[in-house]
Amino acid sequence: MGVLLYDIEDGIATVTLNRPEARNALSSELIRALADVMSAIENDDSVGAVVLTGADPAFCAGLDLKELGSTGANFEGVGKRSAPWSRITKPVIGAVNGVAVTGGLELALNCDFVVASERAKFGDTHARVGIMPAWGLSVLLPRRIGLARAIEMSLTGNFMAADEALAFGLVNHVVGHDELVPFARSLAADIVGNDAATARNLLASYRRIAAQPGGGDEGLKMEYEAARTWRNRFDPAEVERRRALIMQRGRTQ
């Protein structure tokens, strides 16, 4: 099986990050595969909604630090666009089944809304790794949980449990672990059952409004430029030095 699983049933595309042995960490191969699948979904008229999840036990642990600390090729993959996939007109529901960390948190934030397992945990360790976000975190996280909480989350690197994420508005629902994907698919089925053209236009309207001055597209451009500038200072060896410390800290949270 490949690094990404993809199936369509009843108008719903289920996309599963499939590197469980690496906690679905973002290798350059997985980054490319995810972008390609989302592009294929956009061009498939049979699909009305998308559910994005991970193979247990994690949703996504962020960039693969082994690759980041050696060639850094996955960091270059992130830098090719200001979002993990080109914007599609169909709603994407994040089904977060475990940890969603840094780049994994950005994947969740790029979903239109998120459903979480009781086992889910969210964290931003960009500052601990020593890289800047480039997939919208500094725009999208404050939009979900407020500026002050977003700053706290990013500068401390502390994790947020599923119940906190629900209370703060990062996720819409928290459900039992085994119920997660079926519940997300039931919401997707509710979406697919509507008039497709109207649903897509309504989603586009929400997105346009959210992108107005005050933290929308201009903010995304600013974040991307900051990340692009920072990339010139990127040192894979320094990432490798930090990797063991980050993993140990994640195990204790």
The 8 nearest C-alpha neighbors of each residue, nearest first, counted from 0:
[[1, 2, 4, 3, 17, 18, 5, 16],
 [0, 2, 3, 4, 17, 18, 29, 16],
 [1, 3, 17, 18, 29, 16, 0, 4],
 [4, 2, 16, 17, 1, 15, 5, 32],
 [5, 3, 15, 14, 17, 16, 1, 6],
 [6, 4, 14, 13, 15, 3, 12, 7],
 [5, 7, 13, 12, 8, 14, 4, 11],
 [8, 6, 12, 11, 13, 10, 9, 5],
 [7, 9, 11, 10, 12, 6, 13, 46],
 [10, 8, 11, 7, 188, 46, 191, 45],
 [9, 11, 46, 47, 8, 45, 7, 191],
 [12, 10, 48, 8, 7, 9, 46, 49],
 [13, 11, 7, 49, 6, 50, 46, 14],
 [12, 14, 50, 6, 5, 49, 51, 7],
 [13, 15, 5, 51, 4, 50, 52, 12],
 [16, 14, 53, 52, 4, 3, 17, 51],
 [15, 17, 53, 3, 23, 54, 18, 2],
 [18, 16, 2, 3, 54, 19, 15, 23],
 [17, 19, 23, 21, 20, 2, 22, 16],
 [20, 18, 22, 23, 21, 54, 17, 55],
 [19, 21, 18, 22, 23, 17, 56, 24],
 [20, 22, 23, 19, 18, 24, 63, 60],
 [21, 23, 19, 57, 24, 20, 60, 59],
 [24, 22, 18, 59, 19, 21, 16, 17],
 [25, 23, 63, 60, 61, 62, 22, 59],
 [26, 24, 62, 63, 61, 29, 30, 23],
 [25, 27, 29, 28, 63, 73, 24, 30],
 [26, 28, 73, 30, 29, 76, 72, 31],
 [29, 27, 26, 31, 30, 32, 2, 25],
 [28, 30, 32, 26, 31, 27, 25, 2],
 [31, 29, 27, 33, 28, 32, 25, 26],
 [32, 30, 34, 28, 29, 33, 35, 27],
 [31, 33, 29, 35, 34, 30, 36, 28],
 [34, 32, 36, 30, 35, 31, 29, 37],
 [33, 35, 84, 31, 37, 32, 36, 38],
 [36, 34, 32, 38, 33, 37, 31, 39],
 [37, 35, 39, 33, 38, 34, 32, 40],
 [36, 38, 40, 34, 39, 35, 33, 41],
 [39, 37, 35, 41, 36, 40, 34, 42],
 [38, 40, 36, 42, 37, 41, 43, 35],
 [41, 39, 37, 43, 42, 38, 36, 46],
 [40, 42, 38, 39, 43, 87, 37, 88],
 [41, 43, 39, 40, 44, 38, 46, 37],
 [44, 42, 40, 45, 41, 46, 39, 47],
 [45, 43, 46, 42, 47, 41, 40, 10],
 [44, 46, 43, 10, 47, 11, 9, 7],
 [47, 45, 10, 44, 11, 43, 48, 12],
 [46, 48, 191, 10, 11, 89, 45, 195],
 [49, 47, 11, 90, 89, 187, 46, 91],
 [48, 50, 91, 12, 11, 13, 92, 90],
 [49, 51, 13, 92, 91, 93, 14, 12],
 [52, 50, 14, 93, 94, 15, 13, 92],
 [53, 51, 94, 15, 95, 58, 93, 14],
 [54, 52, 58, 16, 15, 57, 55, 17],
 [53, 55, 17, 19, 16, 15, 56, 57],
 [56, 54, 57, 53, 19, 96, 58, 97],
 [55, 57, 97, 54, 19, 22, 58, 96],
 [58, 56, 97, 55, 22, 98, 59, 53],
 [57, 59, 53, 97, 96, 99, 95, 98],
 [58, 60, 103, 23, 99, 24, 61, 57],
 [59, 61, 24, 100, 103, 22, 99, 23],
 [62, 60, 102, 103, 101, 24, 100, 59],
 [61, 63, 25, 24, 64, 102, 26, 60],
 [62, 64, 24, 25, 26, 65, 66, 67],
 [63, 65, 67, 66, 68, 62, 242, 239],
 [66, 64, 68, 67, 63, 69, 239, 242],
 [65, 67, 69, 68, 64, 63, 71, 70],
 [66, 68, 71, 64, 65, 69, 235, 63],
 [69, 67, 235, 239, 238, 65, 66, 236],
 [70, 68, 66, 67, 235, 71, 65, 236],
 [69, 71, 72, 66, 67, 68, 235, 73],
 [72, 70, 67, 74, 73, 66, 69, 235],
 [73, 71, 75, 70, 74, 27, 76, 67],
 [72, 74, 27, 76, 75, 26, 71, 67],
 [75, 73, 77, 76, 71, 72, 78, 67],
 [74, 76, 78, 72, 73, 77, 71, 79],
 [77, 75, 73, 74, 78, 79, 27, 72],
 [78, 76, 74, 75, 79, 73, 80, 133],
 [77, 79, 75, 76, 80, 74, 133, 81],
 [78, 80, 76, 77, 75, 81, 82, 74],
 [81, 79, 82, 78, 77, 83, 134, 84],
 [80, 82, 134, 133, 223, 135, 83, 78],
 [83, 81, 134, 84, 80, 135, 85, 133],
 [84, 82, 134, 34, 106, 85, 81, 80],
 [85, 83, 34, 82, 86, 37, 33, 38],
 [84, 86, 87, 82, 34, 83, 38, 37],
 [87, 85, 84, 88, 82, 37, 38, 41],
 [86, 88, 89, 41, 85, 37, 38, 90],
 [87, 89, 199, 90, 86, 41, 203, 202],
 [90, 88, 87, 48, 47, 199, 91, 41],
 [91, 89, 48, 111, 49, 92, 88, 202],
 [90, 92, 49, 110, 111, 50, 48, 93],
 [93, 91, 50, 112, 110, 113, 111, 49],
 [92, 94, 113, 51, 110, 107, 95, 50],
 [95, 93, 52, 114, 115, 51, 113, 96],
 [96, 94, 115, 58, 97, 52, 93, 116],
 [95, 97, 116, 58, 119, 57, 115, 94],
 [98, 96, 119, 57, 58, 118, 95, 56],
 [97, 99, 120, 57, 119, 58, 121, 100],
 [100, 98, 103, 104, 121, 59, 58, 60],
 [99, 101, 122, 103, 104, 60, 61, 123],
 [100, 102, 123, 104, 61, 103, 124, 125],
 [103, 101, 61, 105, 104, 62, 100, 106],
 [104, 102, 61, 59, 99, 100, 106, 101],
 [103, 105, 99, 100, 101, 107, 102, 106],
 [106, 104, 102, 108, 103, 107, 136, 109],
 [105, 107, 103, 109, 104, 108, 102, 83],
 [108, 106, 104, 105, 110, 109, 93, 103],
 [107, 109, 105, 110, 106, 139, 104, 140],
 [108, 110, 106, 107, 105, 111, 82, 135],
 [111, 109, 91, 107, 108, 112, 93, 92],
 [112, 110, 91, 92, 90, 109, 113, 108],
 [113, 111, 110, 92, 93, 171, 170, 114],
 [112, 114, 93, 170, 92, 171, 94, 115],
 [113, 115, 172, 94, 171, 170, 93, 173],
 [116, 114, 95, 173, 94, 119, 96, 172],
 [115, 117, 176, 96, 118, 174, 119, 173],
 [116, 118, 119, 175, 161, 174, 176, 173],
 [119, 117, 116, 97, 96, 120, 176, 161],
 [120, 118, 97, 116, 161, 98, 96, 117],
 [121, 119, 98, 160, 159, 161, 97, 99],
 [120, 122, 99, 159, 158, 100, 98, 104],
 [121, 123, 158, 100, 101, 157, 159, 156],
 [122, 124, 101, 153, 156, 100, 125, 152],
 [123, 125, 156, 127, 126, 101, 128, 122],
 [126, 124, 128, 130, 127, 123, 129, 131],
 [125, 127, 129, 124, 128, 130, 154, 153],
 [128, 126, 124, 129, 125, 156, 245, 241],
 [129, 127, 125, 126, 130, 238, 124, 241],
 [128, 130, 126, 127, 125, 238, 131, 237],
 [131, 129, 125, 128, 126, 132, 233, 229],
 [130, 132, 226, 125, 133, 229, 129, 126],
 [133, 131, 134, 136, 226, 125, 130, 135],
 [132, 134, 223, 226, 81, 135, 222, 131],
 [135, 133, 82, 81, 136, 132, 105, 83],
 [134, 136, 138, 137, 139, 133, 219, 82],
 [137, 135, 139, 138, 140, 105, 134, 132],
 [136, 138, 135, 139, 140, 141, 222, 132],
 [139, 137, 136, 135, 140, 141, 218, 214],
 [138, 140, 142, 136, 141, 135, 137, 108],
 [139, 141, 143, 142, 136, 138, 137, 149],
 [142, 140, 145, 146, 144, 149, 143, 139],
 [141, 143, 139, 140, 145, 144, 138, 146],
 [144, 142, 140, 169, 141, 168, 145, 139],
 [143, 145, 141, 167, 168, 169, 142, 140],
 [146, 144, 141, 148, 147, 142, 143, 149],
 [145, 147, 141, 149, 148, 150, 144, 142],
 [146, 148, 150, 149, 145, 151, 141, 144],
 [149, 147, 151, 150, 146, 145, 152, 144],
 [148, 150, 152, 146, 141, 151, 147, 140],
 [149, 151, 147, 153, 148, 152, 154, 146],
 [152, 150, 148, 154, 149, 153, 155, 147],
 [151, 153, 149, 150, 155, 156, 154, 157],
 [154, 152, 123, 150, 156, 151, 155, 149],
 [153, 155, 151, 156, 152, 150, 126, 124],
 [156, 154, 157, 152, 153, 151, 124, 150],
 [155, 157, 124, 123, 153, 152, 154, 122],
 [158, 156, 155, 152, 122, 159, 123, 153],
 [157, 159, 122, 121, 120, 160, 156, 252],
 [158, 160, 121, 120, 163, 122, 164, 161],
 [161, 159, 120, 163, 162, 164, 119, 158],
 [160, 162, 164, 119, 163, 120, 117, 165],
 [161, 163, 165, 164, 160, 166, 173, 117],
 [164, 162, 166, 165, 160, 161, 167, 159],
 [165, 163, 169, 161, 167, 162, 166, 170],
 [164, 166, 170, 162, 168, 163, 167, 169],
 [165, 167, 163, 164, 168, 162, 169, 170],
 [166, 168, 164, 144, 165, 169, 163, 143],
 [169, 167, 165, 170, 166, 144, 143, 164],
 [168, 170, 164, 143, 167, 144, 165, 171],
 [171, 169, 113, 165, 168, 114, 164, 172],
 [170, 172, 114, 113, 165, 168, 112, 169],
 [173, 171, 114, 170, 115, 174, 165, 113],
 [172, 174, 115, 116, 117, 114, 161, 165],
 [175, 173, 116, 117, 179, 176, 178, 115],
 [176, 174, 178, 117, 177, 116, 179, 173],
 [175, 177, 116, 178, 179, 117, 174, 118],
 [176, 178, 179, 175, 180, 116, 181, 174],
 [179, 177, 175, 176, 181, 182, 180, 174],
 [178, 180, 182, 176, 181, 177, 116, 174],
 [179, 181, 183, 182, 184, 178, 94, 177],
 [182, 180, 184, 183, 178, 179, 185, 177],
 [181, 183, 185, 179, 180, 184, 178, 186],
 [184, 182, 180, 186, 185, 181, 179, 187],
 [183, 185, 187, 181, 186, 182, 180, 188],
 [186, 184, 188, 182, 187, 183, 181, 189],
 [187, 185, 189, 183, 188, 184, 190, 182],
 [186, 188, 184, 190, 185, 189, 48, 191],
 [189, 187, 191, 185, 190, 186, 184, 192],
 [188, 190, 186, 192, 187, 191, 185, 193],
 [191, 189, 187, 188, 192, 193, 186, 48],
 [190, 192, 188, 47, 193, 189, 187, 48],
 [191, 193, 189, 190, 188, 194, 195, 187],
 [194, 192, 191, 190, 195, 198, 189, 197],
 [193, 195, 197, 196, 198, 192, 191, 190],
 [194, 196, 198, 197, 193, 199, 191, 47],
 [197, 195, 199, 198, 194, 200, 201, 193],
 [196, 198, 200, 199, 194, 195, 201, 193],
 [197, 199, 201, 195, 200, 196, 194, 202],
 [200, 198, 202, 196, 201, 197, 88, 203],
 [199, 201, 203, 197, 202, 198, 204, 196],
 [200, 202, 204, 198, 203, 199, 197, 205],
 [201, 203, 199, 205, 204, 200, 198, 206],
 [204, 202, 200, 206, 201, 205, 199, 207],
 [203, 205, 201, 207, 202, 206, 200, 208],
 [206, 204, 202, 208, 203, 207, 209, 201],
 [205, 207, 203, 209, 204, 208, 210, 202],
 [208, 206, 204, 210, 209, 205, 203, 211],
 [207, 209, 205, 210, 206, 211, 204, 215],
 [208, 210, 206, 207, 211, 215, 205, 214],
 [215, 211, 209, 207, 216, 208, 206, 212],
 [210, 212, 215, 208, 209, 213, 207, 214],
 [213, 211, 214, 215, 210, 217, 216, 209],
 [212, 214, 215, 211, 210, 218, 217, 209],
 [213, 215, 218, 212, 138, 217, 210, 216],
 [210, 214, 216, 218, 211, 217, 212, 209],
 [215, 217, 219, 210, 218, 220, 214, 211],
 [218, 216, 220, 219, 215, 221, 214, 212],
 [217, 219, 214, 221, 215, 216, 220, 138],
 [218, 220, 216, 222, 217, 221, 135, 223],
 [221, 219, 223, 217, 218, 222, 224, 216],
 [222, 220, 218, 224, 219, 223, 225, 217],
 [221, 223, 225, 219, 220, 224, 218, 226],
 [222, 224, 226, 220, 133, 225, 221, 81],
 [225, 223, 227, 221, 226, 222, 220, 228],
 [226, 224, 222, 228, 223, 227, 229, 221],
 [225, 227, 229, 223, 131, 224, 228, 133],
 [226, 228, 224, 230, 229, 225, 223, 78],
 [229, 227, 225, 230, 226, 231, 224, 232],
 [228, 230, 226, 231, 227, 232, 225, 233],
 [231, 229, 233, 227, 232, 228, 226, 130],
 [230, 232, 229, 233, 228, 227, 234, 226],
 [233, 231, 230, 229, 234, 228, 130, 129],
 [232, 234, 230, 231, 235, 229, 130, 129],
 [233, 235, 236, 237, 232, 238, 68, 71],
 [236, 234, 68, 238, 237, 69, 67, 71],
 [237, 235, 239, 238, 234, 68, 240, 69],
 [236, 238, 240, 239, 235, 234, 241, 68],
 [239, 237, 68, 235, 241, 240, 236, 128],
 [238, 240, 68, 236, 242, 237, 241, 235],
 [241, 239, 237, 238, 242, 236, 243, 244],
 [240, 242, 238, 239, 244, 243, 245, 237],
 [243, 241, 239, 245, 244, 240, 238, 246],
 [244, 242, 246, 245, 241, 247, 240, 239],
 [243, 245, 247, 241, 242, 246, 248, 240],
 [246, 244, 248, 242, 243, 247, 249, 241],
 [247, 245, 249, 243, 248, 244, 242, 250],
 [248, 246, 244, 250, 249, 245, 243, 251],
 [247, 249, 245, 251, 250, 246, 244, 252],
 [250, 248, 246, 252, 247, 251, 245, 158],
 [251, 249, 247, 248, 252, 246, 245, 244],
 [250, 252, 248, 249, 247, 246, 245, 158],
 [251, 249, 250, 248, 158, 157, 247, 159]]
